[in-house]
Amino acid sequence: MAQRTARKSQRLKLGFMSSRLIETEGEQPIFSTRAHVFQIDPNTKKNWVPTSKHAVTVSYFFDSTRNVYRIISLDGSKAIINSTITPNMTFTKTSQKFGQWADSRANTVYGLGFSSESNLSKFAEKFAEFKEAARLAKEKSQEKMELTSTPSQGGAVKRNVLSVNKPVKKKESAPGDLQSPLTSESINGTDDERVTPDTPQHTEARAEPSQNALPFSHSSSSINKHWEAELAALKGNNAKLTAALLESTANVKQWKQQLAAYQEEAERLHKRVTELECVSGQTTAIKSQKTELNQTIEELESALKAKEEELERLKAEVQSANEFQSQKESLALKLQDTESKNRTLEAQLSDLEQRLESSQQEREAFRKSLRSLLELLDSKIFELTELRDTLAKLLEGS
């Protein structure tokens, strides 16, 4: 009894230390529940693979520093779920006690088996709530980015192009940047609260994924939605870049006209200086005018050099826009490939469902024939019993 009390106090200390660590990192738990955790088989993409031997604690966390929501679960010291909620994610209930969602950053599909339907409903409600919060946070950040990246003439065009390219770089961030210092005791609870594998709840929750062993259509549709959202974002960025390039082209034409005017003015001033030197006899007034004209020519030459540098920069921006267009076309090809694979998988799924239905019909017909044979056998046995009783009575009477 004393050892058990000591272990319990140690667990409480560990939980307190881990919660303090989470708070210092800017993340705090919002909602927690217990469930069996599964992941889709990366080889077959059809069967579920259990990642926990027993029910573990699955928690929603909010990172106030980055303004993101995450789903985290630990089994011992191993992180079995570390998924950041994005507006493109969808949580799907595949049965009364089982649900799943696809994480494109982790390149997997997570599944959760709950002990009751109410726990599944609460988890799904929280998922939808935090998904909407993530969408609003993303819209606010995009609005702030658009306000700070308003295009203008000169150097402001470059800042606009860089701000447009920022969301694309953000999507390429690695999933490993989302790790947080958590401990198993603060997430999974104590040993007294865990559900052992021998309990009926574990058997029932582990039996759910076998009835939902073909969830890849949901994962492929989620990946398809992700590619569509990314393509839409790329189209929007392309439209912004096109507008910036049109504005830059108009500015380039205007600057060319100004450069031509500056060159004509410089030539005229040179001629004027030559005429003044020939006509006048090197007077002080003419020297001062010559000095002023020379300063004006130097200023015009410096302005011409600056305009040439601006033209080179705009050429580089046009080249980067062409590269961005090629990236968009490659992503469109990837999306078409994903859609064709999705249609193939849907056809395979429908074929398997038809086979299952036909096998069930054959099994039902076999059961009906067996019942009829059993009824016939019962009647024959009953007749034989009556015949035996009659023969026995005849023997006794004789």
C-alpha positions as CSV (number, residue, x, y, z in Angstrom):
1,M,0.0,0.0,0.0
2,A,2.9,2.4,0.9
3,Q,4.6,1.6,-2.4
4,R,1.5,2.3,-4.4
5,T,1.0,5.6,-2.6
6,A,4.7,6.5,-3.4
7,R,4.3,5.6,-7.1
8,K,1.1,7.7,-7.3
9,S,2.8,10.8,-5.7
10,Q,5.7,10.4,-8.2
11,R,3.3,10.3,-11.1
12,L,1.6,13.5,-9.8
13,K,5.0,15.2,-9.6
14,L,5.9,14.1,-13.1
15,G,2.6,15.3,-14.4
16,F,3.1,18.7,-12.7
17,M,6.6,19.0,-14.1
18,S,5.4,18.2,-17.6
19,S,2.5,20.6,-17.5
20,R,4.9,23.4,-16.3
21,L,7.1,22.5,-19.3
22,I,4.2,22.7,-21.7
23,E,3.2,26.1,-20.4
24,T,6.7,27.5,-20.8
25,E,6.7,26.3,-24.4
26,G,3.4,28.2,-25.1
27,E,1.1,25.1,-25.5
28,Q,-1.7,24.2,-23.1
29,P,-4.1,21.2,-23.2
30,I,-7.7,22.2,-24.1
31,F,-9.6,18.8,-24.3
32,S,-8.5,15.2,-23.5
33,T,-10.1,11.8,-23.9
34,R,-9.0,8.1,-24.0
35,A,-9.0,6.0,-27.2
36,H,-7.1,3.3,-29.0
37,V,-4.8,4.8,-31.7
38,F,-4.4,3.3,-35.2
39,Q,-2.5,4.3,-38.3
40,I,-3.1,3.2,-41.9
41,D,-0.8,0.5,-43.2
42,P,1.7,2.4,-45.4
43,N,2.2,-0.6,-47.7
44,T,-1.4,-1.7,-48.4
45,K,-3.2,1.6,-47.6
46,K,-6.2,-0.6,-46.6
47,N,-5.6,-2.1,-43.2
48,W,-5.3,-0.4,-39.8
49,V,-2.1,-0.9,-37.8
50,P,-2.5,-0.4,-33.9
51,T,0.1,2.0,-32.5
52,S,-0.9,1.5,-28.9
53,K,-1.4,-1.7,-26.9
54,H,-4.0,-0.1,-24.7
55,A,-6.2,3.0,-24.6
56,V,-4.1,6.1,-24.3
57,T,-4.9,9.8,-23.7
58,V,-5.5,11.9,-26.8
59,S,-5.4,15.6,-26.2
60,Y,-6.0,18.9,-28.1
61,F,-3.3,21.5,-27.5
62,F,-3.2,25.2,-28.4
63,D,0.2,26.9,-29.2
64,S,-0.3,30.5,-28.4
65,T,3.0,31.6,-29.8
66,R,2.3,30.2,-33.3
67,N,-1.5,30.3,-33.0
68,V,-2.1,26.7,-34.1
69,Y,-4.0,23.7,-32.7
70,R,-2.5,20.2,-32.4
71,I,-3.6,16.7,-31.6
72,I,-1.0,14.9,-29.4
73,S,-0.9,11.4,-27.9
74,L,1.9,9.6,-26.2
75,D,2.4,5.9,-25.5
76,G,5.1,5.8,-22.8
77,S,7.9,8.0,-24.1
78,K,6.9,7.6,-27.8
79,A,4.7,10.2,-29.6
80,I,2.2,8.2,-31.6
81,I,0.1,11.3,-32.7
82,N,1.5,14.7,-33.5
83,S,-0.9,16.3,-35.9
84,T,-1.4,20.0,-36.6
85,I,-5.1,20.9,-37.4
86,T,-5.4,22.7,-40.7
87,P,-8.6,24.1,-42.4
88,N,-8.3,21.3,-45.1
89,M,-8.6,18.4,-42.6
90,T,-11.8,16.5,-42.1
91,F,-12.7,14.1,-39.2
92,T,-14.9,11.3,-40.5
93,K,-17.0,8.9,-38.3
94,T,-16.8,5.5,-40.0
95,S,-18.8,3.7,-37.3
96,Q,-20.5,4.3,-33.9
97,K,-17.2,4.2,-32.0
98,F,-14.5,4.8,-34.6
99,G,-13.3,7.9,-36.5
100,Q,-10.4,8.9,-38.7
101,W,-8.7,11.9,-40.3
102,A,-5.9,12.3,-42.9
103,D,-2.7,14.3,-42.2
104,S,-0.9,15.3,-45.4
105,R,2.1,16.6,-43.6
106,A,2.7,13.3,-41.8
107,N,1.6,11.4,-44.9
108,T,-0.7,9.1,-43.0
109,V,-4.2,8.5,-41.8
110,Y,-5.0,8.4,-38.1
111,G,-7.8,6.3,-36.6
112,L,-9.3,6.4,-33.1
113,G,-11.4,3.7,-31.4
114,F,-13.5,5.0,-28.5
115,S,-15.2,3.1,-25.7
116,S,-18.6,4.9,-26.3
117,E,-20.4,6.9,-29.0
118,S,-20.6,10.0,-26.8
119,N,-16.8,10.2,-26.5
120,L,-16.5,10.0,-30.3
121,S,-19.1,12.7,-30.8
122,K,-17.3,15.1,-28.3
123,F,-14.0,14.5,-30.1
124,A,-15.6,15.2,-33.5
125,E,-17.2,18.4,-32.2
126,K,-13.9,19.7,-30.8
127,F,-12.2,18.8,-34.1
128,A,-14.7,20.9,-36.0
129,E,-14.5,23.7,-33.5
130,F,-10.7,23.9,-33.6
131,K,-10.6,23.5,-37.4
132,E,-12.8,26.6,-37.8
133,A,-10.6,28.5,-35.3
134,A,-7.5,27.5,-37.4
135,R,-9.3,28.7,-40.6
136,L,-10.1,32.1,-39.0
137,A,-6.5,32.4,-37.7
138,K,-5.2,31.7,-41.2
139,E,-7.5,34.3,-42.8
140,K,-6.4,36.9,-40.3
141,S,-2.7,36.2,-41.0
142,Q,-3.3,36.4,-44.7
143,E,-5.2,39.8,-44.3
144,K,-2.3,41.2,-42.3
145,M,0.2,39.9,-44.9
146,E,-1.8,41.6,-47.7
147,L,-2.0,44.9,-45.8
148,T,1.7,44.9,-45.2
149,S,2.5,43.9,-48.8
150,T,0.6,46.5,-50.9
151,P,2.5,46.9,-54.3
152,S,3.9,50.3,-55.3
153,Q,6.4,51.6,-57.9
154,G,10.1,50.9,-57.5
155,G,11.3,48.7,-54.7
156,A,7.7,48.0,-53.4
157,V,7.1,45.5,-56.3
158,K,9.8,43.2,-55.0
159,R,8.4,43.2,-51.5
160,N,5.0,42.3,-52.9
161,V,6.4,39.3,-54.9
162,L,8.3,38.1,-51.8
163,S,5.1,38.4,-49.6
164,V,3.1,36.5,-52.2
165,N,5.7,33.6,-52.2
166,K,5.7,33.3,-48.4
167,P,2.6,31.0,-48.0
168,V,4.1,28.5,-50.5
169,K,7.3,28.3,-48.4
170,K,5.2,27.8,-45.3
171,K,3.5,24.7,-46.8
172,E,6.9,23.2,-47.4
173,S,7.8,23.2,-43.7
174,A,8.8,19.8,-42.4
175,P,6.6,18.0,-39.9
176,G,9.6,17.6,-37.6
177,D,9.3,21.3,-36.6
178,L,6.1,20.6,-34.7
179,Q,7.6,18.6,-31.9
180,S,6.9,19.7,-28.3
181,P,8.5,18.6,-25.0
182,L,5.8,16.4,-23.6
183,T,6.0,13.5,-21.2
184,S,4.0,10.3,-21.1
185,E,2.7,10.8,-17.6
186,S,1.1,14.2,-18.3
187,I,-0.6,12.9,-21.5
188,N,-1.6,9.3,-20.8
189,G,-2.4,9.6,-17.1
190,T,-1.5,7.2,-14.3
191,D,-1.5,3.4,-14.5
192,D,-4.6,3.2,-12.3
193,E,-6.6,5.0,-15.0
194,R,-5.4,3.0,-18.0
195,V,-7.6,0.3,-19.6
196,T,-5.9,-3.1,-19.6
197,P,-6.1,-5.3,-22.8
198,D,-8.3,-7.8,-21.0
199,T,-11.2,-5.5,-20.5
200,P,-14.3,-5.7,-22.8
201,Q,-13.8,-2.1,-23.8
202,H,-10.5,-2.8,-25.4
203,T,-11.9,-5.8,-27.2
204,E,-14.8,-3.9,-28.5
205,A,-12.7,-0.9,-29.6
206,R,-10.1,-3.0,-31.2
207,A,-12.8,-4.9,-33.2
208,E,-14.0,-1.7,-34.8
209,P,-11.2,-1.2,-37.3
210,S,-11.7,-4.7,-38.8
211,Q,-15.1,-3.6,-40.0
212,N,-13.7,-0.4,-41.5
213,A,-10.6,-1.9,-43.1
214,L,-11.0,0.1,-46.4
215,P,-10.7,3.8,-45.4
216,F,-8.3,4.7,-48.1
217,S,-11.0,6.4,-50.2
218,H,-11.4,8.9,-47.4
219,S,-7.6,9.5,-47.2
220,S,-7.3,9.8,-50.9
221,S,-10.2,12.3,-51.0
222,S,-8.5,14.3,-48.2
223,I,-5.2,14.3,-50.1
224,N,-7.2,15.3,-53.2
225,K,-8.8,18.2,-51.3
226,H,-5.3,19.2,-50.1
227,W,-3.9,19.4,-53.6
228,E,-7.0,21.3,-54.8
229,A,-6.6,23.9,-52.0
230,E,-2.9,24.2,-52.8
231,L,-3.6,24.6,-56.5
232,A,-6.2,27.3,-55.7
233,A,-3.6,29.1,-53.5
234,L,-1.1,28.9,-56.4
235,K,-3.7,30.3,-58.8
236,G,-4.3,33.2,-56.5
237,N,-0.6,33.9,-56.1
238,N,-0.2,33.7,-59.9
239,A,-2.9,36.3,-60.4
240,K,-1.2,38.6,-57.9
241,L,2.2,38.1,-59.6
242,T,0.6,38.7,-63.0
243,A,-0.9,42.0,-61.7
244,A,2.5,43.0,-60.3
245,L,4.3,42.2,-63.5
246,L,1.8,44.2,-65.6
247,E,2.3,47.1,-63.3
248,S,6.1,46.7,-63.5
249,T,5.9,46.5,-67.3
250,A,4.0,49.8,-67.4
251,N,6.6,51.3,-65.1
252,V,9.4,50.0,-67.3
253,K,7.8,51.7,-70.4
254,Q,7.5,55.0,-68.4
255,W,11.1,54.7,-67.2
256,K,12.3,54.1,-70.8
257,Q,10.5,57.2,-71.9
258,Q,12.1,59.2,-69.1
259,L,15.5,57.8,-69.9
260,A,15.2,58.8,-73.5
261,A,14.1,62.3,-72.4
262,Y,17.1,62.4,-70.0
263,Q,19.5,61.4,-72.7
264,E,18.1,64.0,-75.1
265,E,18.4,66.6,-72.4
266,A,22.0,65.6,-71.7
267,E,22.9,65.9,-75.3
268,R,21.3,69.3,-75.6
269,L,23.2,70.5,-72.5
270,H,26.5,69.2,-73.9
271,K,25.8,71.1,-77.1
272,R,24.8,74.2,-75.1
273,V,28.1,74.0,-73.1
274,T,30.1,73.7,-76.3
275,E,28.3,76.7,-77.8
276,L,28.8,78.8,-74.7
277,E,32.5,77.9,-74.6
278,C,32.9,78.9,-78.3
279,V,30.9,82.1,-78.0
280,S,32.1,83.5,-74.7
281,G,35.7,84.0,-73.7
282,Q,36.0,81.8,-70.7
283,T,34.2,84.4,-68.4
284,T,33.4,83.7,-64.8
285,A,29.7,83.5,-65.5
286,I,30.1,81.0,-68.2
287,K,32.4,78.9,-66.0
288,S,29.7,78.8,-63.3
289,Q,27.0,77.9,-65.8
290,K,29.3,75.1,-67.1
291,T,29.8,73.8,-63.5
292,E,26.1,73.7,-62.9
293,L,25.5,72.0,-66.2
294,N,28.1,69.4,-65.4
295,Q,26.5,68.7,-62.1
296,T,23.2,68.3,-63.8
297,I,24.7,65.9,-66.3
298,E,26.2,63.9,-63.4
299,E,22.9,63.7,-61.7
300,L,21.2,62.6,-64.9
301,E,23.8,59.9,-65.4
302,S,23.4,58.6,-61.8
303,A,19.6,58.5,-62.3
304,L,20.1,56.7,-65.6
305,K,22.3,54.1,-63.8
306,A,19.7,53.6,-61.1
307,K,17.0,53.1,-63.7
308,E,19.2,50.5,-65.5
309,E,19.6,48.6,-62.2
310,E,15.8,48.7,-61.7
311,L,15.4,47.2,-65.1
312,E,17.7,44.4,-64.3
313,R,15.9,43.7,-61.1
314,L,12.5,43.6,-62.9
315,K,14.0,41.1,-65.4
316,A,15.0,38.8,-62.6
317,E,11.5,39.1,-61.1
318,V,10.0,38.1,-64.5
319,Q,12.3,35.1,-64.6
320,S,11.2,34.0,-61.1
321,A,7.5,34.4,-62.2
322,N,8.2,32.0,-65.1
323,E,9.7,29.5,-62.8
324,F,6.6,29.8,-60.5
325,Q,4.4,29.1,-63.6
326,S,6.3,25.9,-64.3
327,Q,5.9,24.8,-60.7
328,K,2.1,25.4,-61.0
329,E,2.0,23.3,-64.1
330,S,3.8,20.4,-62.4
331,L,1.4,20.6,-59.4
332,A,-1.5,20.5,-61.8
333,L,-0.1,17.3,-63.4
334,K,0.3,15.8,-59.9
335,L,-3.3,16.6,-59.1
336,Q,-4.5,14.9,-62.3
337,D,-2.4,11.8,-61.4
338,T,-3.9,11.8,-57.9
339,E,-7.4,12.0,-59.3
340,S,-6.8,9.1,-61.7
341,K,-5.5,7.0,-58.9
342,N,-8.5,8.0,-56.8
343,R,-10.9,6.8,-59.5
344,T,-9.0,3.5,-59.8
345,L,-9.2,2.9,-56.1
346,E,-12.9,3.7,-56.0
347,A,-13.5,1.2,-58.8
348,Q,-11.6,-1.4,-56.9
349,L,-13.6,-0.6,-53.8
350,S,-16.9,-1.0,-55.6
351,D,-15.7,-4.3,-57.0
352,L,-14.8,-5.6,-53.6
353,E,-18.2,-4.5,-52.2
354,Q,-20.0,-6.3,-54.9
355,R,-18.0,-9.5,-54.2
356,L,-18.7,-9.2,-50.5
357,E,-22.4,-8.8,-51.2
358,S,-22.5,-11.8,-53.5
359,S,-20.6,-13.9,-51.0
360,Q,-23.1,-12.9,-48.3
361,Q,-26.0,-13.9,-50.6
362,E,-24.4,-17.3,-51.2
363,R,-23.9,-17.8,-47.5
364,E,-27.5,-16.9,-46.8
365,A,-28.8,-19.4,-49.4
366,F,-26.5,-22.1,-48.0
367,R,-28.0,-21.4,-44.5
368,K,-31.5,-21.7,-45.8
369,S,-30.7,-25.0,-47.5
370,L,-29.2,-26.3,-44.2
371,R,-32.3,-25.2,-42.3
372,S,-34.5,-27.1,-44.7
373,L,-32.4,-30.2,-44.4
374,L,-32.4,-30.0,-40.6
375,E,-36.2,-29.7,-40.6
376,L,-36.5,-32.7,-43.0
377,L,-34.1,-34.7,-40.8
378,D,-36.1,-33.8,-37.7
379,S,-39.3,-35.0,-39.3
380,K,-37.6,-38.3,-40.4
381,I,-36.3,-38.8,-36.9
382,F,-39.7,-38.2,-35.4
383,E,-41.3,-40.8,-37.8
384,L,-38.6,-43.3,-37.0
385,T,-39.2,-42.8,-33.3
386,E,-43.0,-43.4,-33.8
387,L,-42.2,-46.5,-35.9
388,R,-39.9,-47.8,-33.1
389,D,-42.5,-47.2,-30.5
390,T,-45.1,-49.1,-32.6
391,L,-42.8,-52.0,-33.1
392,A,-42.0,-52.1,-29.5
393,K,-45.7,-52.2,-28.6
394,L,-46.2,-55.0,-31.2
395,L,-43.4,-57.0,-29.6
396,E,-44.8,-56.5,-26.2
397,G,-48.3,-57.5,-27.4
398,S,-47.0,-60.7,-29.1
